């Protein structure tokens, strides 16, 4: 069954944010959604907002040594079935994912967020030829879990500047495994989601704000 979005405008902008929220929290089930953008653009906030609107237990995997506990109250995540796990290296992520899969733990989660999926890859890819293999292994496990158990998998990715464009480290690999790709942008106080994948929705945009009450779409 293909991805459908009934609320598109001719001018290339998504219609009201309430429809986008319905779409993001429904069509992403059983799929991998990749969100990338500069630091401070709102990637983690969008991820937590999506978790707050999803049912069932969720797993938040942090690869950056920090867990955004200060944001839990903003998205009313206290009291929800939200579990945290930290990984500390490129090798550790696939090991942890495989172990949790073998132990039957991953299938218990309806939602899995990895923030960020390429934190260690971008530092190690230059020097280590096995970096691609390790990243592919992690994504293969997550893809299998998404398709087999209808799990919603959310990936947050860090970016680098390349010839004037903002590109996630390991983008070819990340894009290959991802069903939906969204760029998160920020220019001063303006924040924007831009669809990159699937191709039929490429370039569709919507603006949003981050307030004390959470995400507000314009």
LINSUL-V773435 format. One record per residue. N is the residue number from 1. RES is the residue in one letter. PSI is psi as a letter, one per 40 degrees, with the letter a starting at -180 (* if undefined). OMEGA is omega in whole degrees, 0 to 359 (* if undefined). Layout:
<<N RES PSI OMEGA> <N RES PSI OMEGA>>
This chain:
<<1 X h 184> <2 X i 177> <3 X h 179> <4 X i 178> <5 X h 189> <6 X e 190> <7 X f 180> <8 X i 174> <9 X i 180> <10 X d 184> <11 X e 175> <12 X e 178> <13 X i 173> <14 X i 177> <15 X a 196> <16 X i 186> <17 X d 180> <18 X d 178> <19 X d 178> <20 X d 180> <21 X d 176> <22 X d 181> <23 X d 183> <24 X d 184> <25 X e 180> <26 X d 185> <27 X d 183> <28 X e 178> <29 X h 181> <30 X e 182> <31 X i 173> <32 X h 177> <33 X h 179> <34 X h 175> <35 X h 180> <36 X i 180> <37 X i 180> <38 X i 176> <39 X h 179> <40 X e 181> <41 X d 178> <42 X e 184> <43 X d 182> <44 X d 178> <45 X d 178> <46 X d 180> <47 X d 180> <48 X d 176> <49 X d 179> <50 X d 178> <51 X d 182> <52 X d 181> <53 X e 181> <54 X i 180> <55 X i 177> <56 X i 181> <57 X i 182> <58 X i 176> <59 X h 177> <60 X h 181> <61 X h 179> <62 X h 178> <63 X e 187> <64 X e 177> <65 X e 178> <66 X i 176> <67 X h 188> <68 X f 183> <69 X d 180> <70 X e 181> <71 X e 185> <72 X d 181> <73 X d 180> <74 X d 183> <75 X e 175> <76 X f 182> <77 X e 174> <78 X h 181> <79 X e 175> <80 X i 178> <81 X g 182> <82 X h 183> <83 X i 182> <84 X i 176> <85 X i 178> <86 X i 172> <87 X i 193> <88 X e 179> <89 X i 177> <90 X d 179> <91 X d 186> <92 X d 184> <93 X d 179> <94 X d 178> <95 X d 180> <96 X d 181> <97 X d 179> <98 X d 180> <99 X d 179> <100 X d 178> <101 X d 180> <102 X d 180> <103 X e 179> <104 X e 183> <105 X d 185> <106 X d 182> <107 X e 180> <108 X e 183> <109 X h 177> <110 X d 182> <111 X h 178> <112 X h 176> <113 X h 174> <114 X h 186> <115 X h 359> <116 X i 186> <117 X d 185> <118 X f 183> <119 X d 181> <120 X d 180> <121 X d 186> <122 X d 177> <123 X d 188> <124 X e 185> <125 X d 182> <126 X d 188> <127 X d 189> <128 X h 184> <129 X d 181> <130 X e 181> <131 X d 179> <132 X d 180> <133 X d 181> <134 X d 178> <135 X d 177> <136 X d 180> <137 X d 179> <138 X d 182> <139 X d 177> <140 X d 178> <141 X d 181> <142 X d 178> <143 X d 179> <144 X d 180> <145 X d 180> <146 X d 184> <147 X d 184> <148 X d 186> <149 X e 181> <150 X f 180> <151 X i 175> <152 X h 181> <153 X h 180> <154 X h 180> <155 X h 174> <156 X h 184> <157 X h 173> <158 X i 187> <159 X i 174> <160 X i 176> <161 X h 180> <162 X h 180> <163 X f 177> <164 X e 180> <165 X i 177> <166 X h 185> <167 X h 175> <168 X i 172> <169 X h 183> <170 X f 187> <171 X d 180> <172 X d 179> <173 X d 181> <174 X d 181> <175 X d 179> <176 X d 184> <177 X e 187> <178 X h 176> <179 X d 182> <180 X h 178> <181 X h 182> <182 X h 173> <183 X h 179> <184 X h 184> <185 X i 173> <186 X h 175> <187 X h 187> <188 X b 183> <189 X e 182> <190 X h 177> <191 X i 188> <192 X h 171> <193 X h 178> <194 X h 178> <195 X h 177> <196 X d 181> <197 X h 10> <198 X i 188> <199 X d 185> <200 X e 179> <201 X e 183> <202 X h 179> <203 X e 178> <204 X h 188> <205 X i 170> <206 X i 179> <207 X i 178> <208 X i 176> <209 X i 173> <210 X h 180> <211 X i 176> <212 X e 179> <213 X e 179> <214 X a 181> <215 X h 174> <216 X h 180> <217 X i 181> <218 X * *>>
